[in-house]
Amino acid sequence: NDAGKTCIADALELLLHSDNATEQHFRKNGEGCVEEKIVISGVFEIQNNDNLPEDWLCPEKNTFILKRKFIKGEAPLTEIMGKG
């Protein structure tokens, strides 16, 4: 029903599992041109039993921020935002 469920599932797949984006992941803008870049960020709440390096956690909360950038023709860039 065009609610965006597949779009969200695809974004999570790219953020958490994919080595690279395929042509189908790059969307068309309002003028029909295919975008050259995809940027996806996820903010995850860390529980007491999770085991991540301390410098990966954000200082103000027990959160972990993962950002992935895909640009056509380039290797994906992964950023982990925290204290370190």
C-alpha positions, 0 to 999 in steps of 0.5 A: 500500500505504498507505506514505505515498509520495503524502503525501511527494510532495505535501509536496515539491510544496507545499514547492518549487512550490505557490502555495497548498494546496488543500482536498485537502492539508488532512488529517483528524485522528483525530476526522474534523475537517479541520486548518486548518494545514499546516507543511512544512520541508525541510533541504537540503545545499548543495554547493560548486557551488550558488549561494545568498546567504551569509546564507541558509546556516545557520552551523553547516553548509552547509545551507539550511532552507526552511519553508512554512506554509499556513493556510486562507484566508490567503496561504502564508508562506515562511521561509528560515532561515540566518544572515541 
